């Protein structure tokens, strides 16, 4: 039994069943034994791979997208470039390389990375130490200096804890994590109905609410509305709020039981983009999209960028670039290429734009393709 399993079991034995939100928070973020505190989870040797890790094109296009926005903002002399959950720093490194094409934009950047994992912050420092751009690390958005900002959050919101509610005969009850007869973790309904929830539903339906995600988005929207700028949220999830749970765990690039071995697997939930948009709008910001990741990248010219890379590549490298392109934009669950099978991320992943009122519609959210 792991130390974290023992600790969570002791909490439940002492206090009773805990919320899914608290369980997820402990499994991922316990300061000593949490999943993100103890390892680098990314890449072939980790548990999952993100779009920036698949291809440099992803970060480069976001860098040029941001340069266009900076111009639309009136080209402020100092722009806070903020990334939430920067992984190993791959996206921001590719972003900064592309930003050098627009010299004044690159010179205006003041980079701030919001990261709670010491392991990942160390990987980011190692990757960025020779890039010649000053970087400041933070544990939360609230300590980033004021000023116009562009905020990037790629696969950040999916890792924020969620709460579950189950429709019972007498109303909604929160879904809790308790112990079975053998001491294993199991889902259990809360002891009393939730009087504040009145949404009509059939018995047995589950409502998943990401309150922490909405709070973070509200803070982003309020900052942008007051100080200027825009945010780009890319994650996997659904366009409309609906019933059903999406809690899942990944370990060794395969699905795992989220209630087994907490701290040893990545636990996530699909992002409710409609709820995020509502939170941003309620805080005074405007939103664009969401659109699928495939649509977004195609409109930014990812195909043209791939073709340019292929012209300077060997046949083997060209096959890798093609596979990366298909993986980033395809809506098909599996695509067979000469280089092998790849799973498309273009439909499952969505992009949401958030900005201060008055900024024009950002590139990538128009109906017609637009190359940068």
ZAMARGU-4260 file (C-alpha; in steps of 0.2 Angstrom, whole numbers, plus 5000, padded with zeros to 4 digits):
<rodrens>
0) 5000/5000/5000 | 5007/5017/4995 | 5009/5031/5008 | 4996/5042/4999 | 4983/5027/4999
5) 4986/5025/5018 | 4984/5044/5021 | 4967/5045/5011 | 4961/5029/5019 | 4965/5037/5037
10) 4955/5053/5032 | 4940/5043/5027 | 4940/5032/5042 | 4942/5048/5053 | 4930/5060/5044
15) 4919/5049/5033 | 4918/5048/5014 | 4926/5063/5005 | 4921/5072/4989 | 4927/5067/4972
20) 4935/5084/4972 | 4945/5081/4988 | 4950/5064/4982 | 4956/5071/4966 | 4965/5085/4974
25) 4975/5074/4986 | 4979/5061/4972 | 4986/5074/4960 | 4992/5088/4972 | 4996/5081/4989
30) 5012/5092/4993 | 5023/5076/4996 | 5014/5061/4988 | 5003/5069/4974 | 5005/5063/4956
35) 5011/5079/4949 | 5023/5082/4964 | 5033/5066/4962 | 5036/5064/4943 | 5037/5070/4925
40) 5022/5062/4918 | 5024/5067/4900 | 5031/5058/4884 | 5034/5040/4880 | 5041/5036/4897
45) 5027/5045/4906 | 5008/5042/4906 | 5002/5054/4892 | 5007/5065/4878 | 5001/5083/4874
50) 5000/5092/4858 | 5016/5102/4860 | 5026/5086/4863 | 5019/5079/4847 | 5025/5093/4836
55) 5034/5110/4836 | 5020/5117/4824 | 5008/5118/4839 | 5018/5130/4849 | 5025/5140/4834
60) 5007/5143/4828 | 5001/5149/4845 | 5016/5161/4846 | 5012/5169/4829 | 4993/5169/4834
65) 4998/5179/4850 | 5009/5191/4839 | 4993/5195/4829 | 4984/5198/4845 | 4997/5209/4852
70) 4996/5220/4837 | 4977/5221/4839 | 4980/5226/4857 | 4989/5242/4851 | 5007/5234/4853
75) 5009/5237/4872 | 5028/5239/4876 | 5026/5226/4890 | 5015/5211/4888 | 5013/5198/4901
80) 5015/5181/4893 | 5007/5168/4905 | 5006/5150/4903 | 4996/5139/4915 | 5002/5122/4918
85) 5017/5123/4906 | 5022/5104/4906 | 5040/5102/4902 | 5041/5120/4894 | 5040/5113/4876
90) 5025/5124/4871 | 5033/5140/4878 | 5050/5136/4870 | 5042/5134/4853 | 5031/5149/4855
95) 5047/5160/4859 | 5056/5154/4844 | 5042/5158/4832 | 5040/5175/4841 | 5057/5180/4836
100) 5050/5182/4818 | 5041/5198/4825 | 5055/5207/4834 | 5046/5220/4843 | 5033/5207/4849
105) 5047/5196/4856 | 5055/5211/4864 | 5039/5215/4873 | 5037/5198/4881 | 5038/5196/4900
110) 5036/5178/4903 | 5027/5170/4918 | 5024/5152/4921 | 5011/5146/4933 | 5017/5129/4940
115) 5014/5119/4956 | 5025/5104/4952 | 5043/5106/4958 | 5048/5092/4946 | 5040/5100/4931
120) 5046/5118/4936 | 5064/5110/4936 | 5061/5103/4918 | 5055/5120/4912 | 5070/5129/4919
125) 5082/5117/4911 | 5074/5119/4894 | 5072/5138/4894 | 5089/5143/4903 | 5098/5146/4887
130) 5084/5155/4877 | 5089/5172/4883 | 5072/5177/4889 | 5069/5181/4908 | 5056/5169/4915
135) 5047/5170/4932 | 5038/5156/4940 | 5022/5157/4951 | 5011/5144/4960 | 4995/5154/4956
140) 4989/5167/4943 | 4986/5179/4957 | 5004/5183/4960 | 5008/5188/4941 | 5011/5206/4940
145) 4997/5217/4933 | 4996/5223/4915 | 4990/5217/4897 | 4992/5199/4895 | 4991/5184/4884
150) 4987/5168/4894 | 4989/5151/4887 | 4981/5135/4895 | 4984/5119/4886 | 4978/5104/4895
155) 4977/5113/4911 | 4958/5113/4915 | 4956/5095/4913 | 4967/5092/4928 | 4957/5103/4940
160) 4946/5093/4952 | 4927/5090/4949 | 4912/5086/4960 | 4900/5073/4956 | 4881/5073/4960
165) 4869/5058/4958 | 4851/5060/4956 | 4842/5049/4969 | 4823/5047/4973 | 4824/5061/4986
170) 4834/5073/4975 | 4853/5076/4971 | 4866/5068/4983 | 4884/5072/4981 | 4894/5057/4975
175) 4908/5053/4988 | 4923/5042/4989 | 4922/5030/5004 | 4929/5012/5008 | 4922/4995/5005
180) 4923/4980/5017 | 4941/4977/5012 | 4947/4995/5013 | 4947/4999/4995 | 4940/5015/4988
185) 4923/5015/4981 | 4910/5028/4976 | 4895/5031/4988 | 4881/5043/4988 | 4881/5057/5001
190) 4871/5055/5017 | 4859/5069/5014 | 4851/5077/4998 | 4859/5093/4991 | 4845/5106/4994
195) 4854/5119/4982 | 4853/5108/4967 | 4836/5107/4958 | 4840/5102/4940 | 4827/5090/4934
200) 4834/5073/4929 | 4831/5054/4929 | 4836/5044/4944 | 4854/5038/4942 | 4860/5053/4932
205) 4876/5060/4936 | 4880/5079/4936 | 4899/5083/4935 | 4903/5101/4941 | 4920/5109/4939
210) 4919/5123/4952 | 4937/5126/4953 | 4939/5127/4934 | 4925/5140/4934 | 4933/5150/4948
215) 4950/5150/4938 | 4941/5155/4922 | 4932/5169/4931 | 4949/5176/4938 | 4956/5175/4920
220) 4941/5184/4913 | 4941/5198/4926 | 4959/5201/4924 | 4957/5202/4905 | 4942/5214/4906
225) 4951/5225/4918 | 4969/5225/4911 | 4967/5220/4893 | 4973/5205/4883 | 4967/5188/4878
230) 4967/5170/4883 | 4968/5154/4873 | 4961/5138/4881 | 4964/5121/4873 | 4959/5105/4881
235) 4948/5090/4878 | 4930/5091/4882 | 4912/5094/4876 | 4904/5109/4869 | 4888/5109/4879
240) 4884/5106/4898 | 4876/5089/4899 | 4873/5074/4911 | 4886/5060/4914 | 4903/5058/4922
245) 4920/5059/4912 | 4932/5055/4926 | 4946/5045/4920 | 4964/5040/4924 | 4979/5037/4913
250) 4994/5026/4917 | 5007/5021/4905 | 4997/5028/4890 | 4982/5017/4895 | 4966/5019/4904
255) 4967/5015/4923 | 4955/5014/4938 | 4954/5032/4945 | 4951/5024/4963 | 4966/5013/4962
260) 4983/5018/4968 | 4980/5037/4970 | 4996/5047/4966 | 5001/5034/4953 | 4991/5039/4938
265) 4985/5055/4930 | 4967/5058/4934 | 4957/5070/4923 | 4939/5075/4918 | 4933/5082/4901
270) 4932/5101/4901 | 4914/5108/4900 | 4918/5122/4888 | 4900/5130/4889 | 4903/5132/4908
275) 4920/5140/4905 | 4913/5152/4893 | 4899/5157/4905 | 4911/5160/4919 | 4922/5171/4907
280) 4907/5181/4901 | 4900/5183/4919 | 4917/5191/4924 | 4916/5204/4910 | 4926/5196/4896
285) 4920/5191/4878 | 4923/5173/4872 | 4926/5166/4854 | 4922/5148/4850 | 4924/5135/4855
290) 4930/5127/4839 | 4938/5110/4837 | 4957/5110/4839 | 4958/5103/4821 | 4948/5118/4814
295) 4958/5130/4824 | 4975/5124/4818 | 4970/5122/4800 | 4964/5140/4800 | 4981/5146/4807
300) 4990/5137/4793 | 4996/5121/4801 | 4996/5112/4784 | 5007/5126/4776 | 5019/5125/4791
305) 5020/5106/4789 | 5024/5107/4770 | 5037/5120/4774 | 5045/5109/4787 | 5044/5094/4775
310) 5053/5103/4761 | 5069/5103/4772 | 5067/5086/4779 | 5073/5069/4775 | 5060/5055/4770
315) 5059/5048/4788 | 5057/5066/4795 | 5044/5070/4783 | 5034/5054/4788 | 5035/5060/4806
320) 5029/5077/4802 | 5014/5070/4792 | 5010/5059/4806 | 5011/5073/4819 | 5000/5084/4807
325) 4986/5071/4806 | 4987/5067/4824 | 4984/5086/4828 | 4970/5089/4816 | 4961/5073/4812
330) 4944/5070/4819 | 4945/5051/4816 | 4949/5040/4831 | 4962/5031/4822 | 4971/5035/4805
335) 4982/5022/4796 | 4998/5030/4788 | 5013/5023/4780 | 5022/5027/4797 | 5009/5018/4807
340) 4993/5021/4816 | 4989/5037/4824 | 4975/5043/4835 | 4967/5060/4829 | 4965/5073/4842
345) 4957/5086/4831 | 4939/5083/4836 | 4940/5078/4854 | 4951/5094/4859 | 4943/5111/4858
350) 4949/5129/4858 | 4941/5143/4867 | 4946/5161/4865 | 4943/5174/4879 | 4947/5193/4877
355) 4943/5210/4884 | 4928/5218/4875 | 4934/5228/4860 | 4947/5216/4853 | 4943/5209/4836
360) 4939/5191/4833 | 4956/5182/4835 | 4963/5171/4821 | 4957/5153/4821 | 4940/5157/4826
365) 4934/5163/4809 | 4923/5152/4798 | 4935/5153/4784 | 4953/5147/4785 | 4966/5160/4788
370) 4985/5157/4787 | 4997/5167/4798
</rodrens>
